[in-house]
Amino acid sequence: MILVALPNQLPYSRFGFTASKRIGKAVTRNRARRRMREAVRLRMKEIKPGWDLVFIARKPIVHATFQEIQAATEQLLAQADLLNPSVSDAVPAQSS
């Protein structure tokens, strides 16, 4: 996967997902986009606001597991410094 990021001067981030015909036929491309979208949706609260992000699928995504797609998404976002500190780190544990 490839990540293209540009600041957008808005209080929220926008996301785009693409898969070219090199990935495969329509069913394969749609599946790749759905899996990328879900991987980002699960990390939405951790992504810094104010960015336009485009995720571009590459051929290996066809055989990748969802866990591999999640790991690649996290790595790309961390590499671009677009992840906020983890929400679980910021909230102290409550004692009973």
N, C-alpha and C positions, 0 to 999 in steps of 0.2 A: 504494500500500500504506500501511497504517497500522500503527504499532507501539504496543502498550500494555505497559508494564513496571511491575512491582511487586516490591519486595524480598521474598524468601521465607524468610530465616533458615536456609537449608540450604546445605550445602557444594557444591551443584551448581545449575545453572539448569534450568528446565523450559520447554518450548516448546509452543505451541498454534497451529494454523493454521485459519483459517475463510474460507469463501467463501459468501456468501449467494446466494439464488436470483436476485438481481439480476444476478449475473455471467453466468448462463446455465443450461443444463440440467446434469444430473448429470455427464456426461462432461467438460464445460467446467470445472465447479467442481472436480472431482477433479484435472484436469490442472493447474489453478492452484495447488491445495494441494500437489501433488507437486513442482511447480517451486519454490515457496516453501520447502518442506522441504529440497530439495536445495541451494538457495542458502545456507540456514542451516547445513546439515550440512558444507558445504565451509569454513565459517568457525567451526565449533564450538570449535576450540582457541583462538581469539582472543577468544571471548566471556567476559566476566567471570562467575564463578560467583555463585550466591546471588540469582538473579532469576527471576521468572515472566514469560515473554514471550509475547504473543499477537500474531500477524501476521494482519491482516485484509485480504483481497484487495478491490480496487476494480475497477470495470469496465475500465479501460485495460489490466489485466494480460492480458486475453484476446488482445490484439494485440501484447503486448510480447515481445521476444526474451529468451532466457535471460540474456544478458549485461546487458540492461536491468534484469531482476529482480535479478541479483546486485548491480548498482550501486545499485539502490534499497535493497536489504537492507543493504549496507555503509553507505550514507548514513544510514539510520535508526538503525543501531546506533551509529555515530559521533556522531550528533546527540544520542543519549541517553547518551553517554559509557559505553557498555557494551563497548567493544573494549579488550582488553589491548594493550600495545605489541606490534608485530609480532614474531612468533617469529623470523623471519629477521633482524631487527635485533638481537635479543638474543644470537644465536649467532655468534661470530666465525668468519670464513672460515678454513679450514685451508690451510696452505701445503704444497706437495709437497716 
